[in-house]
Amino acid sequence: MGTSPLGRTFVIANPAANRGEGAEGAAFVQRFLDSYRGATTAHKLILTKAAGDAQNLAREAQDFDSVIALGGDGVIHEVVNGLMERDANDRPQLGIVPMGSGNDFARTLGMAINDPSRALAQLVRGRVTPLEVGRVNGVYFMETLSFGMDAAIALDTVKRRQEETTSQHGEGLFITSGIRIFSEGSNGWPCRARFDERPEVTLPTVIFAVQVGPTYGGGFAICPDADPSDGLLDVCYNVKIPSRPWLLSLLGLARFGRHTGSSCVNLLKFTHATMDFETQPPCQVDGEELCGTYFEVDVVPKALRVIVP
Ligand SMILES: Nc1ncnc2c1ncn2[C@@H]1O[C@H](COP(=O)(O)OP(=O)(O)OP(=O)(O)O)[C@@H](O)[C@H]1O
């Protein structure tokens, strides 16, 4: 434990994550840190009370070496945004105890999911590495930004969980929301997009995902080659409007990252892009809704020092 990278540690925990399982996870972490004093040099744990708390706490945290976000991608997204609002020289390192429903950022890092005991062991024995974040219209994201049907699906999963109209979670919930949204059909959201110095393209957007790490939707490898340490964002977008059965099969293939050979989609890497939609598309950033028609996206390389296994 003497080599723990955590130092003075501030845990920001969402008790509401994954239908309340975050509360149990937080209680476990509190007991662990109280018992194993060598894990940190000092520690404090605060439970968020509402959306927005985690971002404020991460922005204002004073005299900590590490900020640990406990919960799902939503609370991690808030902590990342709070940390990114600080001066780079005054930015504590980030760790996560994944206790969410989707947990895509945890997959990217290789952290144990919904297993606080294993996640803490990984943090205590972990190493610190600089990772990039994406930025869209001033909002930072550590895993995913998407427009169109996949965003509509992601937002539908959040809505159904908030309304408690489903007991599903993760991948199963993404699939049933996907079938529901796909069956409603869409002609796409036309968009003019430019990636770095490439010529502008006009896209019939149905699927349009910009990724820091490979997965979204609880494990769908939409950009299987995305690497949060390569200084580049990955994008997967459709180049023609697939038929509905083709769209459903693409969704199935994307579960394993096997959609990439389809003539319907294109994948590339970039550092800066603009997207100009004719009408407001569904848009999610790390599972949160984002509104607008014009989006400017770039990468912030080595933005955060992140504790990884
Ligand atoms: N005390 C709280 N009560 C209710 N909601 C909260 C609270 N604290 C934070 N939130 C909000 O809950 C939302 C979802 O939380 P979180 O992402 O941690 O869990 P999840 O949705 O179960 O997991 P995932 O995002 O991986 O699917 C976040 O957007 C966050 O702002």
The ligand as a MOL file (V3000), in Angstrom:
LIG
                    3D

  0  0  0     0  0            999 V3000
M  V30 BEGIN CTAB
M  V30 COUNTS 31 33 0 0 0
M  V30 BEGIN ATOM
M  V30 1 N -27.6800 12.4390 -5.6640 0
M  V30 2 C -28.1320 12.3790 -6.9200 0
M  V30 3 N -29.4170 12.0770 -7.1820 0
M  V30 4 C -29.8870 11.9690 -8.4310 0
M  V30 5 N -29.1130 12.1540 -9.5510 0
M  V30 6 C -27.8260 12.4540 -9.3560 0
M  V30 7 C -27.2710 12.5860 -8.0440 0
M  V30 8 N -25.9610 12.8680 -8.1710 0
M  V30 9 C -25.7000 12.9390 -9.5070 0
M  V30 10 N -26.8150 12.6930 -10.2110 0
M  V30 11 C -26.9560 12.6090 -11.6770 0
M  V30 12 O -27.2380 11.2640 -12.0560 0
M  V30 13 C -26.8880 11.0940 -13.4150 0
M  V30 14 C -26.5420 9.6630 -13.7540 0
M  V30 15 O -25.5500 9.2120 -12.8990 0
M  V30 16 P -24.3990 8.1800 -13.2710 0
M  V30 17 O -23.9180 8.3730 -14.6240 0
M  V30 18 O -23.4220 8.2630 -12.1590 0
M  V30 19 O -25.1110 6.7500 -13.1830 0
M  V30 20 P -25.8460 5.8780 -14.2660 0
M  V30 21 O -26.6710 6.7450 -15.1410 0
M  V30 22 O -26.5030 4.7760 -13.5290 0
M  V30 23 O -24.6430 5.2460 -15.1190 0
M  V30 24 P -24.1530 5.3980 -16.6590 0
M  V30 25 O -24.0130 6.8680 -16.9210 0
M  V30 26 O -22.8510 4.6610 -16.7450 0
M  V30 27 O -25.2190 4.7620 -17.4980 0
M  V30 28 C -25.7250 12.0410 -13.6580 0
M  V30 29 O -25.9990 12.8090 -14.7900 0
M  V30 30 C -25.6640 12.8970 -12.4070 0
M  V30 31 O -25.6170 14.2820 -12.6930 0
M  V30 END ATOM
M  V30 BEGIN BOND
M  V30 1 1 1 2
M  V30 2 1 2 3
M  V30 3 2 2 7
M  V30 4 2 3 4
M  V30 5 1 4 5
M  V30 6 2 5 6
M  V30 7 1 6 7
M  V30 8 1 6 10
M  V30 9 1 7 8
M  V30 10 2 8 9
M  V30 11 1 9 10
M  V30 12 1 10 11
M  V30 13 1 11 12
M  V30 14 1 11 30
M  V30 15 1 12 13
M  V30 16 1 13 14
M  V30 17 1 13 28
M  V30 18 1 14 15
M  V30 19 1 15 16
M  V30 20 2 16 17
M  V30 21 1 16 18
M  V30 22 1 16 19
M  V30 23 1 19 20
M  V30 24 2 20 21
M  V30 25 1 20 22
M  V30 26 1 20 23
M  V30 27 1 23 24
M  V30 28 2 24 25
M  V30 29 1 24 26
M  V30 30 1 24 27
M  V30 31 1 28 29
M  V30 32 1 28 30
M  V30 33 1 30 31
M  V30 END BOND
M  V30 END CTAB
M  END
